């Protein structure tokens, strides 16, 4: 460009972009330099806010196993009962039965140290067609009506959406028992108290809904009578 043209353009205040200094940023040549600086500052604030917004959901998700919840579950139920001879003359007998079971539960979890979960839960269950029949000599049978349990669980969050846990607590079953003593048929309702242990895995589906798979072993025997229960359960929970 000729020196005369450069001087003329400088004097008129309209400098071509091609002649602008490469050391000075010009995002918009029609704006003063102070406005360009403000634009760069605003851009930095916007980028910083985007980074914070991306971090916050991850932090919230890491606390996803905290608070009260309710749920429903179904599964497979295997029960094994045996009764020994006693002073009343009951004939020794035993039997077992497979059935389906369903129920509801409610609990509360507290998550701390990012990965540790401690909680308590109460549950209620009813099984279908689970009457156990033993020896024909004693006409022994036991028909569980319903069960409930109280338990505590402790778990570790292996990912932001997956919890591995162990469980243990009190188990109670109400059952009708039938048997024969010296030719006389006897029927009564008994309360079977015991304990249970188990473990499982729970995985978040959404922020409030999760699914779990769990195994439980119950021991409800007393005296000379044994009553064991094995369960494989699938549950869906809603967390408030």
N, C-alpha and C positions, 0 to 999 in steps of 0.2 A: 504494500500500500504506500502511496506517495506521502511524504511528510506533510505536504500542504493539506491533503485530505484528512490526515490524522489530526492536525491542529484544528481544522475546521469542525470536525466532529466533536473534539474535546470541548471546544468553545461553545458549541450548541448544546452540550450535555447529553448527546446520544451516541454513546460508544458502542460499536459493533461487538457481538459476542466473541467473534474470532479474535478480537484484539484485547479481550479481558485477560487479566493476570490469572494464571492457573493456580496461584497460591491463595486466592480468595474464593470461597465457595459461593456459587450463585445458583441456588435452587430455583429462584425466580428473579430474572434480571430486572423486572419492573418494580420489585420491592426494595426498600432500603435494607442495608446490611443488618440493622438491629432487628428487623422483622424476621429475617432469615435465622438469626440466632435463637429467637423465641420459638421458631418452628422446630429447630433441632432439640430444644429442651422439652417441648411438648411430646416429640416423638419418643424421647427417652422415658418420660413418665408413662406413656401408653404401653411401651414394651415392658416396663417394670410391672405395671398392673396386670398385663397378660400372664407374666410369669407367676405372680401371686395367685391369680385365678386358677392356674393349672395345678398349683401345689395344694390349694385348699381342699378340693375334692378328694385327693389322695389321702390327706390327713384325716378327713372325715370318714373315709372308707375303712381306714385302719382301725377305727373304733366301732365297727359295724356289729360286734357281738356284745353290746352293752344295753341294759335296760330290760323292761318287762316284755313278756311274749306269751302267746297262746298258740295252740296247735292241735292237730288231729293226726292219728297214725293207725296203720293197719299192718298185719303181718302174719307170720307163721308161728304156731304155738305147739310145742311138744311137751306133754306132761306124763310123768311116771310116778305112780302111787303104789304103795305096798303097806299092808297091815299085818302085824304079827299077832300070834295067839296071845290072849291075855286071860286074866282070872275070870272074866265073864264067859269064856268059852268061844270067843270069836275065832273062826278058822283062819289060819295064816293064808294070805292070798296077795296077789299083786296084779297090776294091769297098767297099760299105757295107752295114750291117745294123741293123735295129731289133729289139729283144728286151725281155723282162722280166727284171728283176734282183732278187735278194733277198739279205739278209745280216744280220749281227749287229754290234754295236759296244759298246765300253765306254770310259768316260772319267771325267774329274774336272774340276769347275769350281770356281773361287774367285770369290766376289762381294765387292766392296769399294766403298767410297765410295757405298754405297746402290744405285747404278745400273750400275756397270761389272762385266762378267763376263769373266774370262780362263780358258781351259781347254785341255786336251789330250785327244785321242781316238785310239783304234785301231779299225779296222774290217776285216771280212772279207766278201767278196761272191762270189756265183756267179750267172751269167746262164743263161737257158734258150734253147736254139736260137739261138745267136749266132755261128755259123760264117759267116765272110765268104768269099765266092767271087769271084775276079777273072776275068781274061781266060781264055778257053778255050784260047788258044794256049800259055799257060804252066802251065795247071792250078793256078794259084796259089790258095791258101786259107789262112786263119788262123783257128784255133779257140781262143779264150780259155778256159782251164780254170777259173781262179779268180783273184781279185785281193785284195790287202790294201793298207791305207793307214795312214799315221801323220800326224796333223795337229794344228795349234793353231787355236783360234778365239777371237775377241774380239767382245763384244756389248754392247748397251745395253738395259737393262730399261725399256721405254717405259711399261708399267703394271706393277702388282704381279704380274701373271700372264703377261706377254708379253715375250719376248726377241727382239730383232733382232740378227743376228750375221753375221760374215764368217769364212771358213775358208780355210786353205791348208796344203799339206804335201807329203809324199812319197807316190807312187803306184807300185804294182808289180803286174804281171800275168804269169801263167804261161800260155803259149800254145803250141799245136802248129801248126807252119807246114809246108805242103806246096807244092811247086813242081816244075817240070820244067827240067832243064838238059841241053840237047843230046839230048833224047829220053829221058833217064834221070829217073825219079821220085825225088825226095828228100823225106824227112820227118824233121823234128827238133823238139825242144822248146826254146823260147827263153824267156828271162826279159826282160821289157820293163820298164825302169825309167824313171820320169818324175816329173812334178809335177802338182798339181791345185790349183784355186782354186774357191771357191763362196761361197754365202751362203744364208741362210734365216731362218725365223721359228719360234720354239718357244713353245708356250702351255701353261700348267699346266691340267690337268683336275681333279686332286685334289692334296693335299699331296705325294704321292710319284709321281704319274703325270703325264706330259706328252706332247704330240704335236707333231711338227715337220714342216715342209715345206721342202725344200732343193734347190737346183740346184748341179751340179758340172760343171766342165770339166777333162778330163785330157789331157795331152800326153805320149804314151809313145813318140814317134818318136826315131830315132837314125840317124846317117849319112844315107844317101839314102832311108831308109824313113820313112814318116809313119804315125802311128797316133793318132787323136783319138777321145775319148769324151765324149759329153754325157749327163747323167743328171738326171732329175727324180725325187726320192725322198720318200716319206712314211714317217715313223718314229714309234714309240711307245717312250718311255723310262720306266724305273723308277729313281727316285733314292732312295738309302739315307739 
